[in-house]
Amino acid sequence: MCGIVGYVGERKAAEVLIEGLRRLEYRGYDSAGIAVRENGKVKVIKTRGKISHLETLVQQESVNGSIGIGHTRWATHGKPSDINAHPHVSGAVAIVHNGIVENYRELREELEREGIRCISETDTEVISHLVAREYARCGDPCEAVTKALKNVEGSYAIVALFEDRNILIGARRGAPLVVGHGEKEHFLASDVTALLPFTRNVTFLEDGDVAVVKNNNVEIFDSEGMMVHREQRHLDWTPAMAEKGGYKHFMLKEIHEQPEALSNTIRPRILQHEPYITLDDLPARELARSNRIVFVACGTSWHACLLGRVYMEGLAGIPSWVELASEFRYGTTPIDENTLVVAVSQSGETADTLESVREARRRGATVLAITNVVGSTITREAQHTLFTWAGPEIGVASTKTFTAQVAALLLLALALGWHKGRLDKPALKDITQHVLEIPRTVHRALEEESHIEEVARRYFRYQNFLFLGRGLSWPVAMEGALKLKEISYIHAEAYAAGEMKHGPLALVDENMPSVFFLHNDHTAVKTMSNMEEIKAREGKIIAFSTFTSEKLAALADDIITVHLEEALISPFALSPLLQLFAYHVAVLRGTDVDQPRNLAKSVTVE
């Protein structure tokens, strides 16, 4: 996720762009840049680091143009650096981009065959070359952008600046872009946060739209090239509300960002031809030779690893173990040169996980890091890195980064299973089709929010909960209990459902609700037997499920269902439900959802 902004009018564009970028910095802060048209030339200033660094550079130069574009980056393709920072320039065109170009490798090769050399590591640069190529052919900015984007697969919101035109072209597909309307001036931005200092009158572009933006008017064309009218709205948002996209809390916003985050993590890595899975530059064939995998992580990332173990053993057939990073370096887990250690950390700065990486390397293991932050310490300590492209997460309680981690682990298991010969071509193609459905599945789960809020109202006054599941639903139950504890301060415990009769059942009475997670496989019947044990002791039952049945309806006091046949991706259907339940319980109890007491986003001390 990145932040983009554009301006055309009568003010100094650089000042408008810097102010807009400062308000978008929560969307990315690896690098930043602006491009301003001045005297028929495009002047570009960009740098690695935060907006404040860019602002210093801009102040040192004379930038007087009244039309320009700006960008603050959350790195995906390519490390944070000056050369990878946006805007990217080709010929007469400068481009800023939010999203992911899934076929950028193929496009890059095509451009290089034409003699066009890419100098950065980014996927965005290919868009600038495509637009410049088309502009040289047709001389029309809107036509050039439209034709260029027909070659692009993936998600994008872009703004293009032309050195010989006082015009901006904005376009979006799968990533947000909004037009701001002023007096003899117009704006483009990733969201309204950047626009509030200048205007409250906005138009939200729809998927496939292309906007031709001048200082005195805006024309919008749909995906068919037909001019369309999009409603102009007046917003009464405060800046804080805008940063949260109109949501009450960052956590809720980030829960709802999961379809986009998962699409960014999954779609560029699934191919329509052998080997069907690509993990960027990861040597999957070499890693598949490992005879054992040890996952190390903390907190929510540890729960993701529990699911990763199920995927790895089931799909790749590699014996696996999950270790708490805080215990790993002090334990006796067998590690040698044939072991692959997979270290998972949202921030890439988690102290215990970093120490585990160092210990694993001392013992001769190969270390693969899975993280959300390009350039973080873990990426330098590990031999290999697989990024989740979830974008910045502001809320302390991880939501979208959890499901993105699980998606990355599932893709890793599929890639290793292919290279080990465990998965043949038909099996892998079938599974990848289900994996491609994950963002849509999560979207369907999020549609249950109003129902979940109703359920939360019935239970938010209870002081103790049990969270239960089997198989793939057991780690989901553990994550559910953690979320409730983190943000509502309610005591919650999670168990594999079959363990209830080995002690925890003694806790059950009418004051101890049990939250069950069920998915549609052979474990469901046994899980419902455990529900009967709870029901017999007057316990209240909430069921989050991927199927319905008469028996389940008779056992549960409340049921929230996201229908899904494929058990493999059930964690992606169930996780948003647990997140929304914890969120609404916490809101009803009046806690600080985004910054719960005693907790920090990244734990950088042991």
N, C-alpha and C positions, 0 to 999 in steps of 0.2 A: 504494500500500500504506500503510495506517494501522494504528495500534495502538489497541485498545479494551479496556476493563476495566470490570467491574461488581462490586459488593459488596453483600451484605445479611447482617447479623449483629448483633453486640453491640459491636463496636469502633467507633471514630471512622472513618466511611467515608472522609473526606478523606485521612487518613493512609495508609490501605490503597491508595486510588486513586493517590496521588502515588507511592508506592513501586512499584506495578505499572506505572505509566506510565514511570517512570525506567528500568525494565527493558525496556520496549518502544520506547524512543526510537530504536533502530536502524531501526525500521519507518517512522519519519517524525519530522521535527523542525522543521516549518514553523510550527506553532502547537499549542496544547494547551489543554485545559479540563476542568472537572469540573462535575457537577450533583449536588447532595445534597438529599434530601428531609428537611426540618426543620420540625417543627410544622405539618405539612399543607401546606407550600409547597416548591417546588423552587427552590433557590438555585444560581445558575450563576455560575461564575468561569472566564473563558477569555481567552486572550491570544495574540497573535502571538509567536513565538519559542520557545525551548527550555523544557524541563520546569522548569529552575531558576527561570526567570522566573515561571512559574505558581506554583511552590512559595512564592516570596516573597509573591505576592499572597494566597495562601491563609493564610499565617501572619499576615498583617496583618488578617485578618477572623476572626470567630468562626464556625466551621463545625462543628457538633456532631452532625449527623444520623448514623444508622447504616446508611443505605442510599444508594447513589449509583452514578454511572457516570462514566467518564473517557475521554479520547481524546487521542492525539497524532497530528498530521496530516502526511501527505505530499500536498501540494496537487495536485489534478487540475483539477476545475472551480472556477475562482476563485482569485485570487492569495492568498498568505498574508496574513491580516489578522485583526483582532479579530472582525469581524462574520462572516467566513467560517469561523472556528474552531468546532469542535464542543464541547459538545453544541448541537443546534438544538432550540428549544422552540416548541411550538405548543399553545395552550390548556393542558390539564392534562398534556401529554406532553413529555418530553425524550428525544432520540434521539442515539446515537452510531452511526457507520456506517463500515465498511471495504468498499470495492468501488466499482463504477461503475453508476449508473442510466442505462441506454442511452436510455431514452425520457423523460428528465427534461424535455426541452423541451415535449413534448406534454402531460405531466402538469402542468407549470407553467402552460401556457396554460389547461388545464381548470380548475385551481384558481383562476386569476385570473378566469375567467368566472363562478365562483361567489362572487367578491368576496374571495377569500383572497389576500393580497398576500405575495409572497416578498421578503424584504429582503436576502438574501445572493446571492452568485453561485454557490453550490454546488448540486450535484445532490441532496445529502443532505437539504436543507431540505424538498424535496417529500415525502420519506418522513414527516417529522415532521407535516406538515399532513395527509397521508393517514391516518396513525394517529389523530391527534386528531379528524379528521372521523368516522372509524368509531367511536371511543370515545364520542364525544358521542351517537352513534346507538344503540349497543348496551350501553354501560356495562361491557363485559367486556374486560379487557386482552388476553387471549390471542386472543379472537375479533377484536378490533380490529386487532391486528398481522397476524393471518392474512389477514383480508379486505384490508387495505391492501396487503400484499405481493403479492397476486394481480394488482395493477395494475402492478407493477414488473418491467421487463425489464432483465436484466443480472445482475451479481454483487453479493452483499451478505453481510455479517455485521453484524447490528445488535443493540443492546441498548436497550430502552425502559424509562424510569422514569416512574411516574405519581404526581402530587402527592397523590392521595387513597388510594393503596394501598401497602402494604409488600411490594412484589413487583417483580421484574424479569422482563421477557420478552426472551429471546434467540432469534434466528433466523439461519439461514445458508443460502446457496446460492452455491456457487462461490468462497467465501472462508471461511477457517477460523474456528471458534469452539469453545472448550473450556470445560467446566464444572469448577470446582474444588470439592471436598467437604471441609468441615470440621465441627467440633463446634459446632452451633447457628449455623453460618454457611456461606454458599456464595458462589462467585465465578464470574464469566464473564470470558473474555479471548481475545484473538486467538491467543495460543499460551501454552504452559506457562511461558515465561520470567517472566511477571508473577505466577505463582502460587507459585513455589518458596519464597519467604519464608514462606508461610502454609500450604501443603499440598502433598503429593505424590500425593494421590488425585484422579484426574481422569476425566472422561468426554468423549470426542471426539464432538461432534455430527456427524451425517451430512447430506448435502445434502437440503434440504427440511425439516429438523427445526425445531421450535419448542419452546423450553424455558421452562417456568414455574418461576421460581426464587424460593424463599422461604428464610428463615433455617433452617427445620427440615426442608425437603424440596424435591425437584426432580421435576417431571413433564415428560416429553418426548413430543411428538406428532410423527408423521411427516407427509409432505406430503399425505396423505389425511385428516389429522385424527385418526388412530387413536393411542391411547396405546401407546408402545413401550418396550421395555427396551434400553438401550445399556450395554454392558459398562463397568464401573468398573475403572480400572487404577491400579496403584501404580507411580510412576516413581522410578527411582534416578538420575535425571539430576542433574548439577551445573548451576549457573547458566550456565556457559559453554556446556555442551552444549545447554542449552535455547535460548539465543540463536541457536544454529545449527540449531535444529529437530531435534536428534538427529544431524545430519550432522557429519562429522569436521572439515570446513572450511566457512567461509562460501562459498567459491567453488563447492563442490559443491552446497550449498543453493541458491545462485543459479542454477546450471545447471538444477536441477530446478524452479525457480520460473518457467521460461520459458513454459510453457503459460499460466499465469495472467497473466504480464506481457504476452504477446502478445494474449491475449483482451482485456485492458484497453485496449491500444493500438488494436486492430482493430475490435472489435464495436460500440462506440458510433458508429463512423464509417461503417458500412455500412447503407444504408437499403433498404427494400423497394420504394421508388418513386423516380421521377426526383428528383434527379440520381444516385441510388444511392450516391454517395460524399459525405459531409459532412466537412469539415476544420475543425470548430468554427466560428470566425468568420473563417476565412481567405478572402480574395477570390479564389477559384480562377479565376473567369472573367477577372479582370483579370491575374492572373499568367500565364495561358495565352497572353496576347498577347506575351510575351517572345520574342525571336527567337533567344536563346541562353541557356543555363544553365551556370553555373560552380559546381561544388561545391568547397568548401574544408573541410579537416578535418585531423586528425592521427591517427596510429596506427590503432587499431581503427576509429575513426569514418571514417578515410580509406578503409578497405576497404569499409565500408558504402556509402560514396559511389561506389565503383567499381561496385557492384551497382546503385545508384541511377541511374547513367549508362545502364547497359544497359536498365533499366526505362523511363527517360525517353525515350530515343531510340526504343525499340521500341514503347512504348505511346502516347506523346504526339507522337512525331516531331519533337521539339525538339532541335537540335544541342546537345551537352553536352560539358563538359570537367571533369576532376577535377584539382584542384591541391592540393598539400601546403600547408597554411596557413603553415608555416614558410618557404616559398619564395614564396608569392603576393605579399606586399607588396614583395618585392625584384625581382620579375619584370616581364615585359612583356605578360602576358595581356590581350588586348583586352577592355575593360570600358566600357560606356556606359549611357545611360539605358534602353536596350532590353534590357539584360542582367539576368537574375535570378541573384543569387548566393545559393546555399543553403549556409549554414554549419552544420556538424554538430558538436556537442560534448556529451558525456554530462553533464558538470558544469555547462556554461554559463559556466565560468570559465577555460577553456584560453587561456593568454596569446596564443599564436600565432594562434589562431582569432579571438579578439577583435580583434587588430590587423588581421587580414584583413577583418573586418566594417567596421572604421573606414575602411580604405583603399578598400573597395568603395563605401562611401557617399560618400567624398570624390570618387570618380570618377563619381558619379551613378547607380550601379546601385541596383536594389531588392534588399533583403536579407531573406531568410527564414531564421530560425534553427530548427533542430531540436535539442531538448535534453530532458533528463529532469528538470530542476530548475526549478520555478516560482519566479520572483523572482530568478533568477540574472542576472548582468551581461549576458549575451548577449541576454536577453529585453528589456532596456532599450535596447541598442545597435541591434538590428535593428528594421525596420519591422513585421515579421510574425513570429509564432512558431507552430510546430507541436510539441506536446509528445508525447514518448513517456511512457507511464504504466507504466514498468517497476518503480517503487518504488526505495527506496534500494539501492545496491549497495556492499557493504563490501569484498569482495575487490578487490585492485588490478587484476587481470586481468579486463577487461570480458567478460561472457558474455551475460546477459539483456539488457543495454543494447544490445549489438551487434545481436541479432536484432530487438529493438524498433525500433532505428533503421532497419534494412532494411525492416521492415514499414511504418514511417511514410513512407519514400521510395517504396515501392511504391504506397501509397495516394495520395501526391502525384502520381505519374505517372499513375495511373488518373483522378484528378480533372482534371488538365490535359488528358489525352487526350480525355476526355468533352467538355470545353468547347471544345477545338479541332476537334471533329468527327472526330477520328481513330478514336474508338471509338463504335460505334453501340449502341443499346439492347441487342440480343441479346448482342453481344460483351461489354459491360460486365457484364451480369447473369451471364453464364457465368463470367467471371474472378472476380467478387466471391464466387461460390459456392466457388471454389477457395481464395480468400483466407480465407474463414470456416473452412476446414478446417485452417488452419495450426496452431492450438494442438493439435489432435488429432494432426497429423502429427508435431509436436515430441514429444508424449507417446509416440508409437510409437518415435521415435528413442531416447528416454531408456530405453526398455525393453531396449535393447541393451547396457546398461552392463556387465553381467557378462561378456558376450562381449568387449567392448572391454578390460576389465581383464585378461582372459586374453591378449589380443594384446599389451597393454602389458608384461606380464611377459616376453614373448619378445624385446622390443626395447629395454627401458629402459637397457641397458648400452651401446648404440651412442652414438657421440659426434657423428655428423653425419647429417642427414636432408635429403632433397629432397621438396618438396611441389609437386604438379603438377595442373593442371586446364585446361579450355578453356571459353570462353564464361562462363556464370554460375558455373561451378565454379572459374575461375581466381582471382577475389577470395576465394573460400572457401579455396582452397589458401594464399593469402597470409596470411589470418587464422590458418590452422592452423599455419603456420611461426612466426608471431609468438607464438602462445600457447605453443608448445613452448619457444621461446627465453625467454619471459618467466618462466615458472615452473619449468622444469627445468634451465635454463642449458645446454641442448644447442644446438649450432650447427645451424641449419636455414635453408634457402634455398627460396624459392618462385619458380616460373616458369610462364608459359604453356607447356603441354606441348609445343607445336610448336616452342618455342625450344630444346629440349634438344639438338638436333643442331647448333645454332649455338654450341656451346662447353661448356655444363654437362655434356654427356654424357661428357666427359673425366674427370669426377670419379667416375663410377659404377664400383663394384666390389662385391665381396661384403661390404664393410664400410660401404657407403653405402645404407641402405634408402630406398626411394622410396614416398611416400604419394600415391596418386592419388585424385582426386575425380571421379566420373562421374555425369552425369544423363542422362535418357532423351530425347535429341534427336539431331540430325544430327552433333553433335560427338563422340558416343560412339565411333563406328567409328575416327575419327582418333586419339582418345585411346588406344584399345587398340593402335593401331599404335605409338604411343610406348611403351607398356608392353612391346611386343615388343622394342624397341630396348634397353630396360633388361634384360629377361630374357636377351637374347643376350650381355650382358656380366656375367652372374652376379649381377646386382643383385637384392636381395630387394624384394618388392612387397606393400604393404598397399593394399587398395582399399576406399574408402568409396563406396557406390553406391546409386542409387535403382532399380536393375534388376539382374537376373541373366541370364547367358547362358553357354553352354558355353565360348565363347572366353574370356570374362572369368574363369571358374573355372579354366581351364587356365593362364592367365597369372599370376594373383595367388597369393601364398603365403598370404595371409589376406584374407578378404572380410567386411565388415560391410555389410548391406543394409537399407535402409528403402524398401520398395516404393512407388513413386509414379509416376503417369503424367504429371502436369502438370509440365513442366520449369520453368515460371515460378516455382514455389514450392520448387524443389529446394534452394536455399540454406538453407531452414528445416529440411529433413530432414537435411542434411549437417553443418550447423554444430554441433549438439549432439554429434555423433560426434567431431568434431575437438577440441571442448572436453573431453570425457570422456577421450579418448586422452591429451591433454597433461596433464590432471589426474592420471591414474593413473600415467603415466610419472614425473611429478614426485614423487608420494607414494612410489613405489618407490625413488626416488633420495634421499629424505629431505630435500627442500628445504622452505622456508617458503612454502607455496602461497598463503596469503592476503596475505603481505607479502614478495614477492620482493625480493632485494637490489637496491639502487640505484634503485628505482622508487617513484613516489608515485601515489596515485589520481588526483589532478588536478594537471596541470602548469601552475602559475600564473606561471612566469617564462619568458622567451624563451630 
